[in-house]
Amino acid sequence: MTVPLLDLQQQYRALKPTLDAALIRVAESQVCILGPEVEQLEKTLAVYCDSKYALGVSSGTDALLMALMALDVRAGDEVIMPTYSFFATAGAVARLGATPVLVDSEPLTFNINPALIESRITSRTKAIMPVHLFGQAADMDAIMTIADNHNIPVIEDAAQAIGSQYSDGRKLGSIGAMGCFSFYPTKNLGAFGDGGLITTNDEALYIKLKHIRNHGMEPRYYHKLVGGNFRLDALQGAVLNVKFPHLESWHAARRANAELYTKKFIAAGLATENGSSEACGGFDADNTILLPQAVFQHSGAKNHHIYNQYTIQTPKRDALRKHLADNGIGSEIYYPVPFHRQECFAYLNARDEDFSVANCLAAHSLSLPIYPELTEPQIANVVEQVAAFFRA
Ligand SMILES: *Cc1c(COP(=O)(O)O)cnc(C)c1O
């Protein structure tokens, strides 16, 4: 039985008549960029994300870039972020000539360690950019307290976390000054190409972002500032409008799949209920895995994890990955190289030993298939193959 990491065909087949009709509707209208489909999407997602405003943009990467531009981040400025994330988080800052200030991660949530943020703040710090990695909230209470004390805006990289909630129930992307989302096809809400969204509760930022999206132009052919072409295509808006009503049920299916994995891994003796209380690398034994956890936050409540990825940690990661591939099971390493080890950031002169948790995560993380259409026999097969690997 093969189990791909992701199977987008199934989602398309299930919605084919309405998706195809939406594509043709846009073709017939010949409103190709922005327009009513994008406006409808923005209205829907502003409500869904508990934000006053939402702006459809060209990609998640561009959403991050635009958010930084809206805060006038430029050469000489610094932006604090985790070292362990997808490249776009750091790339957006570096493209503006600003400096990514890298911080180590928490071992169980994979997210930025808030205890390490304050010491990195300087007079040049223009923003703090936490990432809600794999669909789970960073520790926003701790981050917002530090940010508010220093009067520094927070940009949430919520690319993997649309609809996800912090432990107190707040929607991710609505807590900081701006939330940035991606509609890349592998995200929980995926378009038929590139697309993204920025949310904010701040009217002035919204208006500025709207100008930035279209070359800083307002009114036509008069430019107050230098923006870019960051517009969202009508086709992507139409596809997303068809898919959105199913998003909550897809989240629920991912969460149910995660629960099933956890139950089966525990039943197979491969993990314990609460996993290791230690850091990454604090594995009880070599023949064990650490399950992803919706870690307890201050209030004692758990984050509402939407499992864009179901990511385990294990000491024998590379051999396990090969065994799974040999048996028709897809998996992926998110992410093998943290920012501080990237060639393009050598100029930061980061000290490798400052990032022991991220280095450990990069060496031990493995993401397993978690997409909504996954069946129980497929999940059982993945667990059985993991068990077979450790028995051998
Ligand atoms: C996907 C992703 C992005 C970039 O989104 P694109 O739409 O692919 O440009 C940024 N940050 C994180 C954490 C992501 O996962």
Ligand as a Chemical Component Dictionary entry (heavy atoms), coordinates in Angstrom:
data_LIG
# 
_chem_comp.id                   LIG 
_chem_comp.type                 NON-POLYMER 
_chem_comp.pdbx_formal_charge   0 
_chem_comp.three_letter_code    LIG 
# 
loop_
_chem_comp_atom.comp_id 
_chem_comp_atom.atom_id 
_chem_comp_atom.alt_atom_id 
_chem_comp_atom.type_symbol 
_chem_comp_atom.charge 
_chem_comp_atom.model_Cartn_x 
_chem_comp_atom.model_Cartn_y 
_chem_comp_atom.model_Cartn_z 
_chem_comp_atom.pdbx_ordinal 
LIG C1 C1 C 0 4.843 28.489 2.729  1  
LIG C2 C2 C 0 5.517 29.383 3.665  2  
LIG C3 C3 C 0 5.855 30.708 3.330  3  
LIG C4 C4 C 0 5.797 31.246 1.935  4  
LIG O1 O1 O 0 4.602 31.093 1.285  5  
LIG P1 P1 P 0 4.566 31.072 -0.319 6  
LIG O2 O2 O 0 3.116 31.242 -0.614 7  
LIG O3 O3 O 0 5.097 29.740 -0.746 8  
LIG O4 O4 O 0 5.383 32.186 -0.841 9  
LIG C5 C5 C 0 6.377 31.524 4.326  10 
LIG N1 N1 N 0 6.588 31.079 5.566  11 
LIG C6 C6 C 0 6.310 29.807 5.918  12 
LIG C7 C7 C 0 6.541 29.384 7.338  13 
LIG C8 C8 C 0 5.782 28.918 4.983  14 
LIG O5 O5 O 0 5.521 27.671 5.348  15 
# 
loop_
_chem_comp_bond.comp_id 
_chem_comp_bond.atom_id_1 
_chem_comp_bond.atom_id_2 
_chem_comp_bond.value_order 
_chem_comp_bond.pdbx_ordinal 
LIG C1 C2 SING 1  
LIG C2 C3 SING 2  
LIG C2 C8 DOUB 3  
LIG C3 C4 SING 4  
LIG C3 C5 DOUB 5  
LIG C4 O1 SING 6  
LIG O1 P1 SING 7  
LIG P1 O2 DOUB 8  
LIG P1 O3 SING 9  
LIG P1 O4 SING 10 
LIG C5 N1 SING 11 
LIG N1 C6 DOUB 12 
LIG C6 C7 SING 13 
LIG C6 C8 SING 14 
LIG C8 O5 SING 15 
# 
